[in-house]
Structure formats: structure tokens, C-alpha cells
């Protein structure tokens, strides 16, 4: 038996994702918000799942995957960063967001100092945790069989053990 530990399933192997996205219910109202910064397609999905009206706001995406999610859900995409790094994204946004009230829906844990950079530069921004990435838990019935082939797949090439 072959087990694949990855975010994507493939035919012919037992698929076991390592992570799961847990969306956090919210009843935010976005009156007075001019723009939304999206650093993940999960942020877009979180707003949708919560039933928050956001599509009429100017949307700024960190990369093409996030931009695609914004378009898919009918958002008003006005800018897509070419560099998918939070700090570079923040510096590109500073002149675009001056004099705007900005909302940043985000994950519980973030690596990028995007919020801090924008706040320090005078952007009127507030943030709200909309989702969390957790390690997926399995009971022992999912344990690989003896002599199984285990494949850990990162978005980069396969690594087999």
C-alpha cells in the first residue's frame, strides 16, 4: 500500500492530508471599509462561509492564486502583487491604501509583518482572525500497514521514504 501525505489526492494511493483549515465563525460588518487585503485564498473562503458581504470592496491579492479566488467569488479585484511575500506586498500597498479604511482577514498564525508595516506607515487598518491551520489528527485505524510506501509531498517534488 502507498500512502500520500499531501494537500492533494492522487489516484492509486491512500491520501492522508497533514493539515486542515478550520474556519472561525464571524459576523463582522464591513461598513466604512474601503479595501480588503487578502494574503490567502482561505481568507476569501472564510468571508464567504461567514456570509459576510465583501464583494463591493476594493480587493488586494498577494498572488495569482488568491486573485483567482477573489474573482471566483465575485470580488472587486483591483491589485495583485507580483511577489508573494508579505513584506514586499505591504510596501507595494502603502501608496495604494493611503486615506483608505482597510480590513485584513487573516489566519490565526502569520509569518509576515504585513499588518505591522502598514500600521507603522499610517494605513488605517484592522485585522480579524478568520481561520486556523491545524495539524490533522487521525485515529490509529489510519496507521500505515507494515512495509507500506510513505510519500510526503510538499508543493515541490515528491520525497519518498
Backbone as JSON Lines, residues from 0, in Angstrom:
{"i":0,"aa":"X","n":[0.85,-1.18,0.0],"ca":[0.0,0.0,0.0],"c":[0.89,1.24,0.0]}
{"i":1,"aa":"X","n":[0.47,2.25,-0.75],"ca":[1.18,3.52,-0.82],"c":[0.33,4.58,-0.14]}
{"i":2,"aa":"X","n":[0.96,5.34,0.76],"ca":[0.29,6.42,1.48],"c":[0.9,7.74,1.05]}
{"i":3,"aa":"X","n":[0.04,8.68,0.72],"ca":[0.47,10.01,0.3],"c":[0.05,11.03,1.35]}
{"i":4,"aa":"X","n":[1.04,11.68,1.95],"ca":[0.79,12.76,2.91],"c":[0.96,14.07,2.15]}
{"i":5,"aa":"X","n":[-0.16,14.67,1.76],"ca":[-0.14,15.82,0.88],"c":[-1.45,16.59,0.99]}
{"i":6,"aa":"X","n":[-1.47,17.8,0.43],"ca":[-2.71,18.56,0.39],"c":[-3.59,18.17,-0.8]}
{"i":7,"aa":"X","n":[-3.06,17.37,-1.72],"ca":[-3.82,16.95,-2.9],"c":[-3.85,15.44,-3.01]}
{"i":8,"aa":"X","n":[-5.02,14.92,-3.37],"ca":[-5.18,13.48,-3.55],"c":[-4.71,13.06,-4.94]}
{"i":9,"aa":"X","n":[-4.3,11.81,-5.07],"ca":[-3.91,11.24,-6.36],"c":[-4.46,9.82,-6.43]}
{"i":10,"aa":"X","n":[-4.81,9.38,-7.64],"ca":[-5.35,8.04,-7.82],"c":[-4.3,6.98,-7.49]}
{"i":11,"aa":"X","n":[-4.79,5.88,-6.93],"ca":[-3.93,4.74,-6.68],"c":[-3.16,4.76,-5.37]}
{"i":12,"aa":"X","n":[-3.39,5.79,-4.56],"ca":[-2.7,5.87,-3.27],"c":[-3.71,6.26,-2.18]}
{"i":13,"aa":"X","n":[-3.39,5.92,-0.96],"ca":[-4.2,6.33,0.19],"c":[-3.8,7.75,0.56]}
{"i":14,"aa":"X","n":[-4.73,8.69,0.45],"ca":[-4.45,10.1,0.68],"c":[-4.68,10.46,2.15]}
{"i":15,"aa":"X","n":[-3.68,11.01,2.81],"ca":[-3.77,11.46,4.19],"c":[-3.21,12.88,4.3]}
{"i":16,"aa":"X","n":[-4.07,13.9,4.25],"ca":[-3.57,15.28,4.4],"c":[-2.96,15.48,5.78]}
{"i":17,"aa":"X","n":[-1.92,16.28,5.86],"ca":[-1.26,16.56,7.13],"c":[-1.9,17.74,7.86]}
{"i":18,"aa":"X","n":[-2.54,18.62,7.11],"ca":[-3.11,19.82,7.68],"c":[-4.57,19.97,7.29]}
{"i":19,"aa":"X","n":[-5.3,20.74,8.1],"ca":[-6.67,21.08,7.78],"c":[-6.89,22.55,8.11]}
{"i":20,"aa":"X","n":[-7.79,23.17,7.37],"ca":[-8.14,24.56,7.61],"c":[-9.44,24.56,8.4]}
{"i":21,"aa":"X","n":[-9.44,25.26,9.53],"ca":[-10.63,25.38,10.36],"c":[-11.07,26.84,10.29]}
{"i":22,"aa":"X","n":[-12.27,27.04,9.75],"ca":[-12.8,28.4,9.61],"c":[-13.5,28.81,10.89]}
{"i":23,"aa":"X","n":[-13.31,30.06,11.29],"ca":[-13.83,30.59,12.54],"c":[-15.06,31.44,12.24]}
{"i":24,"aa":"X","n":[-16.2,31.06,12.78],"ca":[-17.42,31.83,12.52],"c":[-17.26,33.29,12.94]}
{"i":25,"aa":"X","n":[-17.83,34.18,12.16],"ca":[-17.75,35.61,12.46],"c":[-18.96,36.31,11.87]}
{"i":26,"aa":"X","n":[-19.37,37.38,12.51],"ca":[-20.49,38.17,12.0],"c":[-20.06,39.61,11.78]}
{"i":27,"aa":"X","n":[-18.86,39.76,11.28],"ca":[-18.32,41.1,11.02],"c":[-19.19,41.88,10.05]}
{"i":28,"aa":"X","n":[-19.25,43.17,10.27],"ca":[-19.91,44.08,9.34],"c":[-18.8,44.97,8.76]}
{"i":29,"aa":"X","n":[-18.79,45.16,7.48],"ca":[-17.7,45.9,6.84],"c":[-18.12,47.29,6.36]}
{"i":30,"aa":"X","n":[-19.12,47.88,7.03],"ca":[-19.48,49.25,6.69],"c":[-18.29,50.16,6.99]}
{"i":31,"aa":"X","n":[-18.04,51.09,6.12],"ca":[-16.93,52.02,6.32],"c":[-15.59,51.49,5.85]}
{"i":32,"aa":"X","n":[-15.55,50.24,5.41],"ca":[-14.31,49.65,4.89],"c":[-14.22,49.96,3.4]}
{"i":33,"aa":"X","n":[-13.06,50.46,2.99],"ca":[-12.84,50.77,1.58],"c":[-12.15,49.65,0.83]}
{"i":34,"aa":"X","n":[-11.28,48.9,1.54],"ca":[-10.44,47.91,0.88],"c":[-10.21,46.71,1.79]}
{"i":35,"aa":"X","n":[-9.96,45.56,1.15],"ca":[-9.64,44.33,1.87],"c":[-8.34,43.79,1.3]}
{"i":36,"aa":"X","n":[-7.43,43.42,2.2],"ca":[-6.17,42.8,1.81],"c":[-6.31,41.3,2.02]}
{"i":37,"aa":"X","n":[-6.09,40.54,0.97],"ca":[-6.15,39.08,1.05],"c":[-4.75,38.5,0.85]}
{"i":38,"aa":"X","n":[-4.29,37.73,1.83],"ca":[-2.99,37.07,1.71],"c":[-3.15,35.56,1.52]}
{"i":39,"aa":"X","n":[-4.38,35.11,1.32],"ca":[-4.63,33.68,1.15],"c":[-6.0,33.47,0.54]}
{"i":40,"aa":"X","n":[-6.13,32.43,-0.26],"ca":[-7.46,32.08,-0.77],"c":[-8.36,31.63,0.38]}
{"i":41,"aa":"X","n":[-7.77,31.16,1.48],"ca":[-8.57,30.78,2.65],"c":[-9.25,31.98,3.29]}
{"i":42,"aa":"X","n":[-8.65,33.14,3.21],"ca":[-9.28,34.36,3.73],"c":[-10.53,34.67,2.93]}
{"i":43,"aa":"X","n":[-10.46,34.49,1.63],"ca":[-11.61,34.73,0.76],"c":[-12.72,33.74,1.12]}
{"i":44,"aa":"X","n":[-12.37,32.48,1.19],"ca":[-13.35,31.43,1.52],"c":[-13.96,31.67,2.9]}
{"i":45,"aa":"X","n":[-13.17,32.13,3.85],"ca":[-13.67,32.4,5.2],"c":[-14.77,33.46,5.19]}
{"i":46,"aa":"X","n":[-14.56,34.53,4.45],"ca":[-15.6,35.57,4.37],"c":[-16.87,35.02,3.74]}
{"i":47,"aa":"X","n":[-16.71,34.21,2.71],"ca":[-17.86,33.58,2.06],"c":[-18.62,32.68,3.02]}
{"i":48,"aa":"X","n":[-17.9,31.83,3.72],"ca":[-18.54,30.88,4.64],"c":[-19.27,31.58,5.78]}
{"i":49,"aa":"X","n":[-18.79,32.75,6.17],"ca":[-19.43,33.51,7.24],"c":[-20.61,34.35,6.74]}
{"i":50,"aa":"X","n":[-20.8,34.39,5.42],"ca":[-21.89,35.18,4.86],"c":[-21.65,36.68,4.94]}
{"i":51,"aa":"X","n":[-20.4,37.08,5.01],"ca":[-20.05,38.49,5.09],"c":[-20.06,39.09,3.69]}
{"i":52,"aa":"X","n":[-20.74,40.22,3.53],"ca":[-20.77,40.91,2.24],"c":[-19.47,41.69,2.08]}
{"i":53,"aa":"X","n":[-18.7,41.32,1.06],"ca":[-17.38,41.92,0.87],"c":[-17.08,42.25,-0.6]}
{"i":54,"aa":"X","n":[-17.86,41.71,-1.52],"ca":[-17.53,41.79,-2.94],"c":[-17.48,43.2,-3.5]}
{"i":55,"aa":"X","n":[-18.15,44.14,-2.85],"ca":[-18.16,45.52,-3.35],"c":[-16.93,46.32,-2.91]}
{"i":56,"aa":"X","n":[-16.1,45.75,-2.06],"ca":[-14.9,46.44,-1.57],"c":[-13.73,46.23,-2.55]}
{"i":57,"aa":"X","n":[-12.83,47.18,-2.61],"ca":[-11.62,47.03,-3.42],"c":[-10.76,45.93,-2.8]}
{"i":58,"aa":"X","n":[-10.41,44.93,-3.59],"ca":[-9.66,43.78,-3.08],"c":[-8.23,43.78,-3.61]}
{"i":59,"aa":"X","n":[-7.3,43.51,-2.7],"ca":[-5.88,43.48,-3.0],"c":[-5.38,42.07,-2.68]}
{"i":60,"aa":"X","n":[-4.79,41.39,-3.66],"ca":[-4.37,40.0,-3.51],"c":[-2.86,39.87,-3.5]}
{"i":61,"aa":"X","n":[-2.36,38.96,-2.67],"ca":[-0.92,38.75,-2.56],"c":[-0.35,38.01,-3.77]}
{"i":62,"aa":"X","n":[-1.14,37.22,-4.45],"ca":[-0.64,36.46,-5.59],"c":[-1.78,35.99,-6.47]}
{"i":63,"aa":"X","n":[-1.43,35.31,-7.53],"ca":[-2.42,34.91,-8.52],"c":[-3.44,33.89,-7.98]}
{"i":64,"aa":"X","n":[-3.01,32.97,-7.11],"ca":[-3.96,32.01,-6.53],"c":[-5.04,32.71,-5.72]}
{"i":65,"aa":"X","n":[-4.63,33.68,-4.94],"ca":[-5.59,34.46,-4.14],"c":[-6.47,35.31,-5.05]}
{"i":66,"aa":"X","n":[-5.88,35.89,-6.07],"ca":[-6.64,36.71,-7.03],"c":[-7.71,35.86,-7.72]}
{"i":67,"aa":"X","n":[-7.37,34.63,-8.07],"ca":[-8.33,33.73,-8.7],"c":[-9.51,33.46,-7.77]}
{"i":68,"aa":"X","n":[-9.22,33.24,-6.48],"ca":[-10.29,33.01,-5.5],"c":[-11.2,34.24,-5.39]}
{"i":69,"aa":"X","n":[-10.61,35.42,-5.38],"ca":[-11.4,36.66,-5.31],"c":[-12.33,36.76,-6.51]}
{"i":70,"aa":"X","n":[-11.8,36.5,-7.7],"ca":[-12.62,36.55,-8.91],"c":[-13.71,35.47,-8.88]}
{"i":71,"aa":"X","n":[-13.36,34.28,-8.43],"ca":[-14.32,33.16,-8.38],"c":[-15.53,33.52,-7.53]}
{"i":72,"aa":"X","n":[-15.32,34.21,-6.43],"ca":[-16.42,34.57,-5.53],"c":[-17.02,35.94,-5.86]}
{"i":73,"aa":"X","n":[-16.64,36.52,-7.0],"ca":[-17.27,37.75,-7.46],"c":[-16.73,39.03,-6.84]}
{"i":74,"aa":"X","n":[-15.51,38.98,-6.32],"ca":[-14.91,40.15,-5.69],"c":[-14.41,41.18,-6.69]}
{"i":75,"aa":"X","n":[-14.17,42.38,-6.19],"ca":[-13.7,43.51,-6.98],"c":[-12.17,43.6,-6.87]}
{"i":76,"aa":"X","n":[-11.48,42.78,-7.65],"ca":[-10.02,42.73,-7.61],"c":[-9.45,43.97,-8.29]}
{"i":77,"aa":"X","n":[-8.64,44.73,-7.54],"ca":[-8.04,45.94,-8.1],"c":[-6.52,45.87,-8.18]}
{"i":78,"aa":"X","n":[-5.91,44.89,-7.45],"ca":[-4.46,44.81,-7.45],"c":[-4.02,43.4,-7.07]}
{"i":79,"aa":"X","n":[-3.02,42.9,-7.81],"ca":[-2.4,41.62,-7.48],"c":[-0.9,41.84,-7.41]}
{"i":80,"aa":"X","n":[-0.32,41.48,-6.28],"ca":[1.12,41.61,-6.07],"c":[1.85,40.58,-6.91]}
{"i":81,"aa":"X","n":[2.94,40.96,-7.49],"ca":[3.74,40.03,-8.3],"c":[4.67,39.19,-7.44]}
{"i":82,"aa":"X","n":[5.03,39.7,-6.26],"ca":[5.9,38.98,-5.31],"c":[5.04,38.49,-4.16]}
{"i":83,"aa":"X","n":[4.96,37.2,-3.97],"ca":[4.09,36.63,-2.94],"c":[4.77,36.57,-1.57]}
{"i":84,"aa":"X","n":[5.32,37.67,-1.14],"ca":[5.93,37.79,0.18],"c":[5.24,38.94,0.9]}
{"i":85,"aa":"X","n":[4.8,38.7,2.14],"ca":[4.02,39.68,2.87],"c":[4.66,41.03,3.01]}
{"i":86,"aa":"X","n":[5.96,41.07,3.31],"ca":[6.6,42.37,3.5],"c":[6.7,43.15,2.19]}
{"i":87,"aa":"X","n":[6.99,42.46,1.09],"ca":[7.03,43.13,-0.21],"c":[5.63,43.6,-0.61]}
{"i":88,"aa":"X","n":[4.65,42.77,-0.36],"ca":[3.25,43.11,-0.62],"c":[2.88,44.38,0.16]}
{"i":89,"aa":"X","n":[3.23,44.42,1.43],"ca":[2.92,45.58,2.28],"c":[3.5,46.86,1.69]}
{"i":90,"aa":"X","n":[4.76,46.81,1.27],"ca":[5.4,48.01,0.73],"c":[4.77,48.45,-0.59]}
{"i":91,"aa":"X","n":[4.3,47.5,-1.38],"ca":[3.59,47.87,-2.61],"c":[2.24,48.5,-2.3]}
{"i":92,"aa":"X","n":[1.62,48.08,-1.2],"ca":[0.29,48.57,-0.84],"c":[0.28,49.96,-0.2]}
{"i":93,"aa":"X","n":[1.36,50.34,0.45],"ca":[1.38,51.6,1.2],"c":[0.84,52.77,0.38]}
{"i":94,"aa":"X","n":[1.36,53.06,-0.81],"ca":[0.83,54.21,-1.54],"c":[-0.6,53.99,-2.05]}
{"i":95,"aa":"X","n":[-0.99,52.74,-2.24],"ca":[-2.32,52.44,-2.76],"c":[-3.41,52.55,-1.69]}
{"i":96,"aa":"X","n":[-3.03,52.42,-0.42],"ca":[-4.02,52.37,0.66],"c":[-4.07,53.61,1.53]}
{"i":97,"aa":"X","n":[-3.26,54.6,1.22],"ca":[-3.31,55.85,1.99],"c":[-4.73,56.4,1.92]}
{"i":98,"aa":"X","n":[-5.22,56.9,3.05],"ca":[-6.55,57.51,3.15],"c":[-7.7,56.54,2.92]}
{"i":99,"aa":"X","n":[-7.44,55.24,3.1],"ca":[-8.49,54.24,2.99],"c":[-8.6,53.49,4.31]}
{"i":100,"aa":"X","n":[-9.8,53.03,4.62],"ca":[-10.03,52.15,5.79],"c":[-9.9,50.73,5.26]}
{"i":101,"aa":"X","n":[-8.96,49.95,5.84],"ca":[-8.57,48.66,5.28],"c":[-8.84,47.53,6.28]}
{"i":102,"aa":"X","n":[-9.37,46.44,5.77],"ca":[-9.62,45.23,6.55],"c":[-8.67,44.13,6.09]}
{"i":103,"aa":"X","n":[-8.09,43.43,7.07],"ca":[-7.17,42.33,6.79],"c":[-7.7,41.06,7.46]}
{"i":104,"aa":"X","n":[-8.46,40.22,6.72],"ca":[-8.88,38.92,7.26],"c":[-7.7,37.98,7.19]}
{"i":105,"aa":"X","n":[-7.39,37.29,8.3],"ca":[-6.14,36.54,8.3],"c":[-6.24,35.23,9.06]}
{"i":106,"aa":"X","n":[-5.16,34.47,8.96],"ca":[-5.02,33.23,9.71],"c":[-4.67,33.54,11.16]}
{"i":107,"aa":"X","n":[-4.87,32.56,12.02],"ca":[-4.51,32.72,13.44],"c":[-3.02,32.98,13.59]}
{"i":108,"aa":"X","n":[-2.22,32.22,12.87],"ca":[-0.76,32.38,12.9],"c":[-0.31,32.96,11.57]}
{"i":109,"aa":"X","n":[0.46,34.04,11.62],"ca":[1.01,34.63,10.4],"c":[2.52,34.8,10.57]}
{"i":110,"aa":"X","n":[3.21,34.7,9.48],"ca":[4.66,34.86,9.48],"c":[5.04,36.28,9.1]}
{"i":111,"aa":"X","n":[4.3,36.82,8.18],"ca":[4.61,38.13,7.61],"c":[4.3,39.28,8.57]}
{"i":112,"aa":"X","n":[5.11,40.33,8.53],"ca":[4.83,41.53,9.32],"c":[3.95,42.53,8.57]}
{"i":113,"aa":"X","n":[3.15,42.07,7.62],"ca":[2.33,42.93,6.77],"c":[1.52,43.94,7.58]}
{"i":114,"aa":"X","n":[0.78,43.45,8.57],"ca":[-0.06,44.34,9.38],"c":[0.78,45.42,10.08]}
{"i":115,"aa":"X","n":[1.87,45.02,10.67],"ca":[2.73,45.95,11.39],"c":[3.33,47.0,10.45]}
{"i":116,"aa":"X","n":[3.76,46.57,9.28],"ca":[4.33,47.51,8.3],"c":[3.29,48.55,7.9]}
{"i":117,"aa":"X","n":[2.1,48.09,7.55],"ca":[1.06,49.02,7.11],"c":[0.64,49.96,8.24]}
{"i":118,"aa":"X","n":[0.49,49.42,9.44],"ca":[0.12,50.26,10.6],"c":[1.17,51.34,10.85]}
{"i":119,"aa":"X","n":[2.42,50.92,10.84],"ca":[3.54,51.84,11.09],"c":[3.58,52.95,10.03]}
{"i":120,"aa":"X","n":[3.2,52.61,8.82],"ca":[3.23,53.59,7.72],"c":[1.96,54.44,7.64]}
{"i":121,"aa":"X","n":[1.09,54.3,8.64],"ca":[-0.08,55.17,8.73],"c":[-1.33,54.68,8.0]}
{"i":122,"aa":"X","n":[-1.33,53.46,7.54],"ca":[-2.52,52.92,6.89],"c":[-3.55,52.61,7.98]}
{"i":123,"aa":"X","n":[-4.78,53.04,7.79],"ca":[-5.88,52.8,8.73],"c":[-6.37,51.37,8.51]}
{"i":124,"aa":"X","n":[-5.81,50.43,9.27],"ca":[-6.05,49.0,9.04],"c":[-6.48,48.31,10.32]}
{"i":125,"aa":"X","n":[-7.42,47.37,10.18],"ca":[-7.75,46.49,11.29],"c":[-7.75,45.07,10.77]}
{"i":126,"aa":"X","n":[-7.51,44.13,11.67],"ca":[-7.41,42.72,11.28],"c":[-8.36,41.88,12.11]}
{"i":127,"aa":"X","n":[-8.69,40.71,11.57],"ca":[-9.55,39.77,12.29],"c":[-9.15,38.36,11.89]}
{"i":128,"aa":"X","n":[-8.98,37.48,12.88],"ca":[-8.63,36.08,12.61],"c":[-9.87,35.38,12.07]}
{"i":129,"aa":"X","n":[-9.75,34.8,10.87],"ca":[-10.86,34.15,10.18],"c":[-10.71,32.63,10.06]}
{"i":130,"aa":"X","n":[-9.47,32.15,10.19],"ca":[-9.26,30.71,10.06],"c":[-7.96,30.31,10.74]}
{"i":131,"aa":"X","n":[-7.83,29.01,10.91],"ca":[-6.64,28.46,11.55],"c":[-6.2,27.22,10.78]}
{"i":132,"aa":"X","n":[-4.91,27.07,10.6],"ca":[-4.34,25.86,10.01],"c":[-3.92,24.96,11.16]}
{"i":133,"aa":"X","n":[-4.44,23.74,11.16],"ca":[-4.13,22.79,12.24],"c":[-3.55,21.51,11.65]}
{"i":134,"aa":"X","n":[-2.74,20.84,12.45],"ca":[-2.28,19.5,12.08],"c":[-3.49,18.57,12.16]}
{"i":135,"aa":"X","n":[-3.66,17.79,11.13],"ca":[-4.79,16.87,11.08],"c":[-4.53,15.7,12.02]}
{"i":136,"aa":"X","n":[-5.56,15.31,12.75],"ca":[-5.47,14.2,13.69],"c":[-6.18,12.98,13.11]}
{"i":137,"aa":"X","n":[-5.55,11.84,13.22],"ca":[-6.13,10.58,12.75],"c":[-6.12,9.58,13.89]}
{"i":138,"aa":"X","n":[-7.1,8.68,13.91],"ca":[-7.03,7.62,14.91],"c":[-6.14,6.5,14.34]}
{"i":139,"aa":"X","n":[-5.83,5.54,15.18],"ca":[-4.85,4.51,14.8],"c":[-5.31,3.61,13.65]}
{"i":140,"aa":"X","n":[-6.59,3.64,13.31],"ca":[-7.06,2.83,12.18],"c":[-6.47,3.31,10.85]}
{"i":141,"aa":"X","n":[-5.94,4.54,10.83],"ca":[-5.31,5.07,9.62],"c":[-3.81,4.8,9.56]}
{"i":142,"aa":"X","n":[-3.26,4.14,10.55],"ca":[-1.82,3.87,10.59],"c":[-1.41,3.06,9.36]}
{"i":143,"aa":"X","n":[-0.31,3.45,8.72],"ca":[0.15,2.71,7.54],"c":[0.45,1.24,7.87]}
{"i":144,"aa":"X","n":[0.18,0.4,6.9],"ca":[0.45,-1.03,7.05],"c":[1.96,-1.27,7.05]}
{"i":145,"aa":"X","n":[2.35,-2.4,7.59],"ca":[3.77,-2.77,7.6],"c":[4.28,-2.84,6.16]}
{"i":146,"aa":"X","n":[5.49,-2.37,5.93],"ca":[6.16,-2.33,4.63],"c":[5.47,-1.41,3.61]}
{"i":147,"aa":"X","n":[4.65,-0.49,4.1],"ca":[3.99,0.46,3.21],"c":[5.01,1.46,2.67]}
{"i":148,"aa":"X","n":[4.68,2.06,1.57],"ca":[5.49,3.14,1.0],"c":[4.84,4.44,1.43]}
{"i":149,"aa":"X","n":[5.63,5.3,2.06],"ca":[5.14,6.59,2.53],"c":[5.72,7.69,1.66]}
{"i":150,"aa":"X","n":[4.84,8.54,1.16],"ca":[5.28,9.66,0.33],"c":[4.81,10.95,1.0]}
{"i":151,"aa":"X","n":[5.75,11.81,1.31],"ca":[5.44,13.13,1.85],"c":[5.58,14.11,0.71]}
{"i":152,"aa":"X","n":[4.49,14.8,0.39],"ca":[4.54,15.72,-0.74],"c":[4.3,17.14,-0.27]}
{"i":153,"aa":"X","n":[5.29,17.94,-0.5],"ca":[5.22,19.37,-0.32],"c":[4.79,19.9,-1.68]}
{"i":154,"aa":"X","n":[4.37,21.16,-1.8],"ca":[4.04,21.66,-3.14],"c":[5.18,21.5,-4.14]}
{"i":155,"aa":"X","n":[6.38,21.17,-3.65],"ca":[7.52,20.93,-4.52],"c":[7.56,19.44,-4.87]}
{"i":156,"aa":"X","n":[8.66,18.9,-5.4],"ca":[8.71,17.5,-5.82],"c":[8.46,16.49,-4.7]}
{"i":157,"aa":"X","n":[8.11,15.26,-5.1],"ca":[7.86,14.16,-4.18],"c":[9.14,13.76,-3.43]}
{"i":158,"aa":"X","n":[8.94,13.36,-2.19],"ca":[10.02,12.8,-1.39],"c":[9.51,11.44,-0.91]}
{"i":159,"aa":"X","n":[10.16,10.37,-1.25],"ca":[9.7,9.04,-0.85],"c":[10.64,8.46,0.2]}
{"i":160,"aa":"X","n":[10.08,7.7,1.14],"ca":[10.86,7.04,2.19],"c":[10.68,5.54,2.05]}
